[in-house]
Amino acid sequence: MKRQQRTAEESSLEEPLINLTPLIDVVFVVLITFMLIAPVLHLDHVELANSGPAQEHALLNQSSICIHVKADNTIWFQGRRLSTQELEAKLKQEKKSHPHQVPQVIQDHRASFGSYQTVKNTLEHCGFDQMDVVLSPAR
């Protein structure tokens, strides 16, 4: 019997073997890391409540801290248009006089999200840990 020997051309045409074990190990480490970190993450969420027109009027009268964000992205507090710095000063005073009050942000649906985020960040900076968001629906 004659033994066939491979030539250099034939051996170079074969595909090299790729070891996937290190890649799979890395994927498992990343997966386990996400599984451990996910329960610890704190995400903001908004709970939606069913309300009709009668409940909206009652809800608006509950809080003495009402912040209105108009369609032109202006911020109003107690009937006055305020800048972000003025709003922060007023909210700090309100936090001292009404520490357990939950402020209401009444947002026009045409106002930008950035205005909402500015008001939210200002409330957090002033020490409020909750707020009610009241949306003006499209009519």
N, C-alpha and C positions, 0 to 999 in steps of 0.2 A: 504494500500500500504506500501510496505516495502521499506525503503530508503536504498540505497546501500552506504556504506561507503568505502572510499578508504583505502586500507591498506598501510603500510609504504613501502612495496615492490613496489606496483603499482606507487606510487608517485615518487619514486626514479628512476623509469625507464623512466619517461618523460624527454624530452630534456629541458634544461633550456633556457629561452628566452634571446637572446642577443640584446642589444640595440645598433643599428648601427648609431644613430643620432650623437654622438660625432665624429665618424669616418667620416661621410659625411660632417660635419662641417669643420673638418680639411682639407679634400680634397678640398672643395670649397675655403677655405682661401689660400691654396697653388696655386690653379688654378688662383684665382684673383691676387695673387702676381706675378705670371709669366706673366699674361696679362698686368699688369702695368709696369713691368720691361722690357719686350721684346722690345718695341719700343725705349727704351733708350740705349740699348746695341749697342756698336760700333764694328762691325765685319770687319776684313780685307777681301777684295775681290779683285779679279783680273779680269779685263775686257780683254777679248780676242779679238784681231783684226784680220780680214782677211788680209793676206798679201801674196804676191807672191815673187819670187826671186828678182824682180826689186825693190819692195818696201822695202825688207830687206836691200839691199845695201844703199838705200837712208836713211833709218832709222838709220843705224849705223853711218852715217856721221853727224847726227844732233847734237850729244852731244860730248863735249870735255872730259867728265868724263865717261870713259868706264872701267868697271871692268870685267875681264874675270875670270870665274871659270872653270878650266880645269877638265878633266875626273879623274885625280888623286887628286882632291880636293885642288889643289894649287890655290892661288888667285894672279892674275896678274893685275897690274895697270900701264899704260903707258909703256908697254913692259918690266916691271920688276916684278919679283916675290917678293911678300911682305908678311910679317906676319900680323896678325890682328892689332897689335899695330902700325906697320909702316903704314898700310892702314888707320888707324884712324887719324894719324898725317897728312898724305897727303890729306885726305878728308876734314879735318878742314881747311887746307890751300885753297883747292879748293872752299869750301863754302864761305870763306872770299873774294876770288877774283871773283867768279861767283855765287852770292847768288841766282839767279833765274834759274840756270841751273838744269835740271833734269838728274840725273846720270842713266846710263844704266848698267845693270848687264847682261852679256852674259854668260849664264849657259850651260855647256855641259850636254847632257841628261844622261850621265853616272855618273855625279858627285852626291854626296849624298845631301839630303835635308838639312842636318846639315850645310853644307858649304854655301848654299843659306841663311839659317837663320842667320848665323854668319855675312854675308855681310849685310843683311837687318838690323840687330840690330846695326851694326857699322854705317850704313848710318843714322839711326834714332838718334843715340847718337851724331852724328856730326851736327845734325840740319836739315837734309833733310826730307821733309815731303812727297815726291813723288819719285818714281823710275820706270824706264822702265825695264821689264824683257824680254830679247831676248833669246829664247831657240834654241840651236843647235839641229835640228831634227835628228832622227835616219836615217841613209842612208842605 
